[in-house]
Amino acid sequence: MCPCKHRPQRHTALLRSRQPSGGAVINEQGREIPITEGMIQKACRLLDKTWAAAARQAPVDGHKAD
């Protein structure tokens, strides 16, 4: 395969991260901002860093918790 015909993976990933995902958010000025793949990935990374499992609670009615 000729390297000149191969698209660099980093470039492709960057382009993909900027493409709208199909959703949008409304900013403080009321403008619609398309949600990009990059925005979704950033949010997922933040969740991965900050997520913690909820503490298990004791069963209320004597049944085993699922």
Backbone torsions as a table, in degrees:
resi	resn	phi	psi	omega
1	MET	NA	132.1	-179.6
2	CYS	-77.0	126.6	-178.9
3	PRO	-62.5	-24.8	-179.0
4	CYS	-71.5	-21.8	179.1
5	LYS	-93.7	-11.6	-177.8
6	HIS	-88.6	127.1	178.7
7	ARG	-78.9	128.0	179.9
8	PRO	-59.3	136.3	-176.7
9	GLN	-62.0	-39.0	-178.7
10	ARG	-62.4	-43.4	179.9
11	HIS	-63.0	-43.0	179.8
12	THR	-63.9	-43.0	179.2
13	ALA	-63.6	-39.3	179.3
14	LEU	-64.6	-44.8	178.1
15	LEU	-62.2	-43.2	-179.4
16	ARG	-63.2	-37.3	-177.6
17	SER	-69.0	-19.5	-179.4
18	ARG	-96.0	-8.8	-179.4
19	GLN	-78.1	137.5	178.3
20	PRO	-61.2	146.6	-179.1
21	SER	-90.2	-10.2	-177.9
22	GLY	113.8	-13.4	178.7
23	GLY	-109.1	173.6	178.5
24	ALA	-152.2	159.1	172.9
25	VAL	-120.0	156.5	177.5
26	ILE	-104.0	124.6	-178.2
27	ASN	-83.6	-178.1	-176.0
28	GLU	-61.2	-27.3	179.9
29	GLN	-88.4	2.4	178.7
30	GLY	85.3	9.7	179.2
31	ARG	-88.1	144.9	178.7
32	GLU	-84.4	124.5	179.6
33	ILE	-112.8	117.0	179.4
34	PRO	-61.9	138.5	176.4
35	ILE	-83.6	125.1	-178.8
36	THR	-102.1	164.9	175.7
37	GLU	-57.8	-39.8	179.3
38	GLY	-61.5	-39.6	178.3
39	MET	-64.1	-40.9	179.9
40	ILE	-66.0	-44.6	179.7
41	GLN	-63.4	-40.0	178.6
42	LYS	-63.0	-43.2	179.1
43	ALA	-64.0	-40.1	178.8
44	CYS	-65.3	-40.3	177.3
45	ARG	-62.5	-41.6	178.4
46	LEU	-63.1	-42.6	177.5
47	LEU	-62.7	-42.0	178.7
48	ASP	-59.0	-36.8	-178.6
49	LYS	-74.9	-34.0	-170.1
50	THR	-107.1	-9.9	-175.8
51	TRP	-70.6	139.8	175.0
52	ALA	-139.6	140.6	179.3
53	ALA	-67.0	144.8	177.0
54	ALA	-70.5	147.1	177.7
55	ALA	-68.2	140.8	177.5
56	ARG	-73.8	136.4	178.9
57	GLN	-98.3	149.5	176.3
58	ALA	-67.7	143.3	178.6
59	PRO	-60.2	138.5	-177.6
60	VAL	-82.0	-40.9	-173.6
61	ASP	-105.1	18.5	178.0
62	GLY	85.5	-5.2	177.6
63	HIS	-85.4	152.9	179.4
64	LYS	-68.5	134.7	178.1
65	ALA	-73.0	144.1	178.3
66	ASP	-79.1	NA	NA
